[in-house]
Amino acid sequence: MSLQFLKDALEDIKALIAITEQDISDIKEAKNESIFARIPQKEELTKSFIHKKESYAKSIEAKLQKEYPNATLADLTYEDKEKLLGEGASEFTAQLHDKLEELKKLNYRFGKMSLAVSEFYTSLLRTLIPTEQQGYHKSTLGNSSFLKTEV
C-alpha cells in the first residue's frame, strides 16, 4: 500500500510539470487569464503531493516500528531497508527525484518570465502615469501631458 503513495505522488508531480509547461507557453502569448485559472488546480495538486508524501513516510514509520521495534533506520541493513520500503520503491523514489528536479527548473524559468512581465507592466504604468515616491507612499503627478485629452 505504501508504494501506491509513491506512485500517486509521482503522478501529481507529472501533472504539475504539464501545467507549468502550459503556463510557460501561455505567458509567452500573454494568456494571463489561462494562467490565473490554473492556480487552484496547481494548489490542489501541491497539497495532494504533500499529503501523499507524508502518508508514505507515516506508513514506513509504522512498518519500522512493527517489524523492527528497537531499531532505527540507521541500524538496518540495505536488505532490511529494501524490504521495509517495498519492492520497486527505489525506482519510484529515483523517478520522483528526477521529476521534482525538472519541476524545480520549470518553476524557476516560469518565475523569471513572470518577473520580467511584471517589470514590463510596472515600467509601462510608470511611463503612462508618472508617480512620485514620498517615503512609502506613491502619489500620481497631476501634470501628466499624456493623460490630458480633449474631446
N, C-alpha and C positions, 0 to 999 in steps of 0.2 A: 504493500500500500504506500509506503513512504517514497518509493521510486516514482509513483504516479505524481506526487507533488513536484518532483523534479521535471518530469515530462511536461506537466501543465505550466510550470513556471517558464520553461523554455518556449512554449507556445506564446505565452504573454509577451516575452521579450521579442520574439519574431514579429508579433503584431505591432508592438511599439516601434520596431525598426521600420516596418512598412508605412506606418503613419508618419513617422519622422521624414522618411524619404518623400512622401507625398507633400508634407509641409515645405520641404526644401524646393520641390518643384513648384508649388503654389506661390511661395514668396518671390520666386523669380518672375512670376507672371502677375504679381500684385493681387492675388486672390486672397486677400486678408480675411474675408468673411469665412471662407472654407477652413482656413487655419484655426480661427477662433471657434468654429463649430466643432472641431475635433478635440478641443481641450478637455471637455468632460470625459470623452472616451479614453484619452491618454491618462487622465487622473484615475479612472476606474481600473484600467489595466495595471497601472503602477501599484495601486492598493492591492489588487489581486495578486500580483507578483510577490509583494512583501508578505501577504498572508500565507501564500504557499511556501515561501522560503522559511518563514517562522514555523509553519506546521511541519515541514520536513525536519527542521532542527529539533523540534519537540519530540517527534517520533523517533529520531535517532537517540536522543537523550533517554527516552523511555526504554528503548531496546537495550541501551548500555546499562541502565540500572537493573533491568530484568535479567539480562544474560551475564553481566559482569558486575555484580553489586558492589564489590570492594575495589574496583579498578577505575582508573581514569583513562581517557583516550590515549594519553601518552604511554600508559603501561601496556597497551595492546600491541600485538604483533601485526604485521602487514596483513596476514591472512585473517586475523580476528577482525581487523578494521574492515576489510573487504566483505566479510560475512555480515558484519553489523550494518554497513551501508547498503548492502544488497547488490545482487549481480547486475552489472551494467551501470552502476552508479558513477564510476569514474568516467565512463564515456559521456554520460549526460552532464556531469559537472564540467568536463572539458569543453563541451559544446556550449554550455551556459556561460562559461568564462569567455569564450570567443565571441559569442553574441553580445554579451554585456560590453565587451571592448568595442565592438562595432557600433553599438548604440551610443556609447560614450563619444566616439569620434563624430557620429552623425549629429548628436546634440550640440557638440562644440561648434561644428560647422554651421548648424542652424542658428545657434546663438550669435555667432559672428555676423551672419547675414541679417538677423533681426536687429542687432545693434546698428549696423550700417543703415538700414532702412529707417530706424528711429532717429538717428543723427541727421539723415537727409530731410525728413519731415520737420524736425526741430529747426534746422537751419533755414528751411524754406519758410516756415512760420515766422521766424525772426526777421527774415527779409521782407515778408509781406506786412507784418505787423511789428514794427520796431518796439522793443521794450527796453526799459531802463532798470537796472538792478539797484535796489536800495536796501542793502543788508540782505535779509532773507526774503524780501518782498520784491515782486516784479510789478512794474506798472507800465501800461501802454503809453506811448507818446502820442499826444493829440495832433501833432503836426505832420502826420504821415501823408505825403503827397499821393501815394498810391491809393490810399483809402478814400480820398476825396474824389467824388464823381459828380457829374452834373447830368441831370435828366433832360 
